[in-house]
Amino acid sequence: MFTLNPASPTPLVGQIVDGLRRLIAEQSLKPGAKLPSIRAFAASHGVSVFTVVEAYDRLVAQGWLVSRANAGFFVKRRAGDAPAAAQADLRFDARWYLQQIFETRNLALKAGCGWLPHDWLFEDGLRRSLRHLAADGVEMGGYGLPHGHMALRVLLAESLAERQIAVGPEQVLLTQGSSQALDLVARQLLQPGDPVLVDNPGYPNLMFMLRSLGARPIGVPRLPEGYDLAALEGLLIEHKPKAFFTQPRLQSPTNSVTPLAQLFRLLQLAEAHELTLVENDIYADLDPEPRPSLASLDQLRRVVHIGSFSKTVSPNLRVGYLVARPELLDSLAQLKMVSGLTSSDLTERLAFGALTEGRWRKHLKSLRDRLAEAHGRVSARLIDLGFELFHEPKAGMYLWARHPDLLDSAELSKLAAGDGIMLGPGQLFLVEPHPTGWLRFNVAFSDDERLYGFLARQIAQQAQSAAA
């Protein structure tokens, strides 16, 4: 097909995308032509399958290829190929943006990011735990236990009991962050071509992961008061999905909270439609209210419950966990071993030390108070500029907002990056990306005059353009 150059400043993914687009534009690959399988392309060009997956996915998103379940990738048939090709480059590429902009830590102001400032995290507790481990002469060789460090699992079982989730340590599986937990559950429950429900807007990495497994993410509309239940019931009837991956509490990006009545209704629907609910509760420790969860109401009959310490201790720690009914948890533990052996016993011991050194609950109280104060200041500033707020829980990390004069948050985010500001464009969080004015603001990073100066200038420029 074409030759890749590992020494080129253009990443391999970009070389593959550019090469295939050139072949399609030149009609060397004609509409309807089947591309080599991911593994075949990777083998023939000496690259990883992950590189080819990313390139093919990008070409699908840009409208050059179409993916067919159990068949492969094909050149997309389009009316007016030349105009369509010209338009394809203008489409929002969520995967590229996530990698190139959204996760770029070099920008001075990270108003749209998904983590907390380092001085808001429990770094002191982590350092004390590290010193204790070094002084105790912890074993550095060998592997951890398949289910993870026992003492941390016991602690988590006790903590979950306080949230009315009755599990023993044998029902706790430690993972490399919540991302591995989500991946294990998806691979256990889903087959290529399976429809799967997700929040819309929702977690972009989850959507990418599901698509990489060949699943078909279907968005359940998120409302300020929780779910659009009428839409959810219609999707269950139409698509008959096996699972719904969701964040009922302080959901990203909207920060909405599902009320108790909706949780009960969701469990009823799950029972009626034989649906597994995968509850990603990674923001639970940021919630000052002792709310029920799907897991506490269902006691893991149809719920898999996922948590993490990335938002409160440190994202670099990469310690997460999941709890599930015993037979499902055993299968997930086996899958964990097959895919990556054990998780890190060392980091799990570090997490256990930080959580038990005596200042953890005080840290959480301080963090929740700090977030509540930031919510008040940031929401007031956005409202003063004319923004509409989706929901105001005054807890958690985010505000989801839009301005009537700023209609394309992706274009706005590109301009912001030029000013050293990272924004969270709404397209990034949509199951089917399209231009939208919605933006995700991380309140911990958004209490900054540089952000509001930039937004005010953009709003003024739009007003001048409209007047002209």
N, C-alpha and C positions, 0 to 999 in steps of 0.2 A: 504493500500500500504506500508507505512512506517511511522514511528513516527518522528515528528519534535521536537527539543529541543530548546526552546527560550533562555535557559541559556547557550547554547553552544557558544564558541567564533566564530564558523563558522556562518556567516549570514544566515538567513532563505532562501534567494534565493539560496545560495550555497548548503544548505542542500537539497533543492528540486531538484536542478540540479544533484547533486551527487546521490541522491536516485533513480531518474528516470533513469539515465545512468546505475546504477547498475542493476536495474530490466530489462532494455533492454539488457545489456550485458549477463545477466544470462538467457535470453529468457523467463523470467516471463512475460514480455511484448513482444509479438512477432511482427515481421514486419507486418504493416498494422493495428495493434490494435489501437482502438480509445481511447484517453485519456479522463478522466473526463473533463467536461467543466471548464472554468476558475472559474466561480462562484461556481460550485459544489466542485471543489478541495479546493477553499478558505474556503467554509463553513465546509467541512469535516475535515480540518486540522487547523481551527481556525486562519487563516492568512488573510491579506487583498488581494483583487483582484489584486492590483498593484504588490504585491509580486509575485503572480502566473504569471501575464502577463510577468514580467521581466524574470522569470525562464523559461517559455515556449519559449519566444523570444530567450533567450540565447541558448536553446537546438536546436531551428530551425537554428540559425546561425552556431552552431557547427556540424550540419548534423545529429542529432539524431531524430528530429521530422520534420514533414512537416505540414504546415497550409493550409487548404482548405476552400475557401470562403463559408460561410453559413453552413459549415459542422463540423468544429472543428479541433483538432490537432490529428495527427496519427503518429505512429512509422514509421520512414522512411525505405523503402525497399532498401537495398544496397547490391551490389555484394561484397563478401569478407568482412563480417561484422567485423571480428577481426582487419584486417589491417585498415579498415576505422575508427574504434573506436580509434585505436592508433593515427591516423592522426588527428582526430577531435580536440584533445587538442592543436594541433599546429596551428590551424586556428586563425586568428586575431578576437578577440571578441571586436567589437567597443564599445558596451555599457559598458562592463566591463572597458575598457581602459578609456573611458570618465569619469567614476565615480572614478576609483582608481588612475589614473595618471593625466589625462588632467585637472581635477578640483582640484587637490591636491595643496593647497596653502602653504604647508609646505616646498616644494622644494625651495632652495635658489634663483634659477634663472628660471624665468617663460617665456622662449623664445617662447613657442608655445601657450600661453594662449590667451583668448578672451576678455580681459579687459585691461584697462590702469592703470598705477601706480597711487596710491592715490594722489600723489602730482601733477599729470597732470590733475586731475579732478577739478570740481568746488566746492570743499569742503568748501572753505571760504564763498562762496555765500550761501551754504546750511546751514552753521552754523549761519550766520547772519539771514537767514530766520527763523531758529529755535528759535533764541533769540526773534525775533519780534513776533512770534506766542505765545511764553510763556508770553511776556510782555502784549500782547493784551488779554490774558485770553481766548484762543480759546476753543470752545465747544468740550469736549472730549467724550460725550455720543452720542448715536444714530448712525444712518447710514448716508452715503452720498447719493447723488442723483443717480438714476439708470445710467444716462449717464456720471456721474462724476461731479467734481467741476466746476460750471458754469464759474467762472472767468478764469480758465485755459483753458476751451474750447473756450472762446472768444479770448483769446490770441493766441491759436493754429490756429483758423480760420484766424486771421490776419496774422500770420506767413506763413501759407499755401498760402494765397493770394499773398504774396511776391514771392512765387514760382509758381505763375500762376495757382494755384489750387483753384477754386472758390467754397467755402463752407461757410455755416453759422455754428454757434456753435451747432445748432440742428443736424448737420451731423457729429459731432465729438463724438466718444465714447471712454472714457478713460478706460484703462485696467491695469491689474497688469503686467506691462512690455509688450514687444512685443510678448513674448511667449504665454501669454493668448490671445492676439489678433489673433495670428496664429491658436491657438487651437479652438477659437470660429468660425473663418471662415471655418476651415476644417470640424468641426462638422455640420455647417450649410449647406455646399455645398456637402458633400460626404456621401456615404453609404458604408457599408462593401463590399469589392470586387471591388470598383470603382478604375480605373486607374487614377493616378494624376501625372502630370509632375513636376519635381523639377530640379534645377541646379545640374550638375554633373561635378566636385565635388561641394558639397554644404554644407548645414547646418545640422550637424548630429542630433541635437535635433528635428528638423523638421521631419526628416526621421523616427526617433523612434516614434514620436507622430502620424504620419500618419499611420504607421504600427499598432500601438496600437488601432487605430480606425477601423482597418480592410482594409484600403485602400492599393493600390499597387503603391508605388513610382516608377516612370520610369524616368531615368536620361536623361536630355538634355545636350549634351556635351558643356562645356564652353571652349571658345577659347580666346586667348589674345585680340582679337578684338570684343569680345562679345559672340554671340551664333553661333553654327553650324546650320544655318538656314535650310540647306538641310536635316540634320538629324531631326530637329524639325518638318518639314513638313511631313516627313515620319512617325514619331511617332504619329502625329495628325491623319493621315489617318488610320494607323494600329490600334491604341488603342482607339480613340475617347474619350479622357479624358474630364472631366468637368472643370478642373482648372489647372493652371500652377502657382506654388509658386516660385517666382524668386527674385533675387537681381540685378537689372540692374546696380546700382551705387556702385563702390568700393566693389565688391562682395567678400564675405568670402567663401573659403580661397584664391582665386586667385587674388583678388584686381582688377580685370578687370572692365572696364567701357564700357557699351553698347553704340555705337554711335547712333546718331539721326536717320539715315536711317534705322537701324535695329529696333529701337523702332517703327517707322511707320509700317514696315513690320510685326512686331509682332502683332500690333493692327489690321492690315488687316487679318492676319491669325486667330486671336481671333474672329473677326466678322464672317469670313467664316465658322469657325468650332464651333461656339457658345461656346466659351471658356471664362471662367472668369480668369483674370490675378490678382494674389495676389502679389502686389509689396511691398516687405519688404525693406523699405528705411531707415534703422536705422543708416546708416553711412552718411546721407545727411549733417549733421552739420559739418562733418570732411572734406567735399569737398570744396576747395577754388573756384571751377568753378561753375557758375550759370547754371547748365545743366538742360534741360527739363527732366521731368519724364513721365512715362506712364500715371500717373494720370493727369498731366497738359495737355498732348496731347489728352486724352480721356475724361476728365472731369467726370470720375467715371461712365461712361456708362457700361464698362466691366471691370473696374479696382477697386480693393479694395486696399487702400493705408495705409501702416502701418509704424509707427515711434516710437521712444523711446528716453528717456534721460539717459539710462544706460551707454552709451559710453562717455557721455560728462559731466553729472552732477555727478551721482553716481550709480553703479549697485545695491546697497542696497536700493535705493529709490523705485524701482519697479513701475515706472510710464511709461506707454506706451499709445498709442492711435491708433485708426483706423478711416478712413473716407470712406464712401461708398454711393451709391445712397440711397435715403430716405427709400424705402421699404425694402431694404436689411439691412440697418442699424437698423431699428426698430426690425427686426427679431433677429439680433445679440444682441441688447440690452436686449431683452426678454431672450435669451439664457444665457447671462451673469448673469441675475438675478436668473434664474433657477439653474445654476451651482454653483454660489458662492455669490449671492446677489450683493451688491454694491462693487466697489473698495474702497480703503482707502481714505476718504476725507482728513484725516490728512496729508498723504504723498503727495496728490495732492495739498494741500495748501502749503506745504513745497516747492514743485516744482515751484508753481506759484510765491512764494516769491523770490526764487533764480533767476528766469528768469526776474524778474521785479525790482531787487534792483539796477540796473544801471551799472553793470560790466559784464553782460553776453556776449555782443558782443565783448568786449575786450578780455574776456577769450577765446572765440572761435577763434579769430584771433591769439592769442598767441598759442593755441593748434595746429592749422593748421600749423603754422610756425615751431613749435617744431617737429611735425611729418615729415614735409618735410625735415628738417635737418637730422633727424634720418634715413629717407629713403636713403639719399645720403651716409651716413656713412656705414650703414648696407649693402646696395647693393654693395658698393665698396669692403668691406671685404669678402663678399660671392663670388664675382667674382674673387678676388685674390686667393681664395681657389679652384677655378675651378668649382663653381656652375653655373648652367644655371638658369636664372630668367625667369619666365613665362611672367611677365608684369611689367613695371616700371612706374606707374603713379605719383610717388613722392607725393602721398597723401594717406589718409586713414591709417589703422593700420598694414597692412600685406604685406609680400612678400611670394610668392609661388615659391619654388626653389628645384632643385635636383642636385645631383653630380653623374657623371658617375660611380664612384667607390662605391657609397653607395646605394645599390639596394633595400634594405628593410628598410623603415623608421620606421616600427614598432619595429624591432629588435634594430635599432639604438636608438629609444626612450627608450627602456628598459635599455640599457646600460647608456644612459644619466641620467635616473632617479637615477641610482646608484651613479652618480657623483653630485647629487643634482640639475640636470637641467631638466626642463620640456620642451619637444619638442612637436610639433603638427604633428604626423605621418599622411601621406597622406591617408592611409586606412580608417582613421576615417571619412573622408569627402566623401567617395565614396558610391554611391547607392548600389553597389555590391562589398563589400570589397575584395581586392586582393593585393598581395604584390606590392609595388610601392616605388620608391625612392623619390617621392615628399614630401616636408615638408612645413608646414606653419610657418613662422617666424613673430612674433609680433615685429615690429621695435622699439617700446618703451621699450621693455625688452631685445632686442638682441644686444644692443650697449655695449657689455661686453666681456672682454678678456677671461673669463672663457669659454664662449661658443666657441670661435674660437680656443682656445687651445684644447678643447675636439674634435671638428670637425677635426682639423689638425691631431691629434693622430689617429683618426679612419681612416682617408684617408691614412695615412702612413702605418697603419697596413694592410689595404686592399692591398696596393701596395706591401708590403712584402709578403703577402700570395700569390698574383698573381705571383710574381717572383719565389717563391719557387715551 
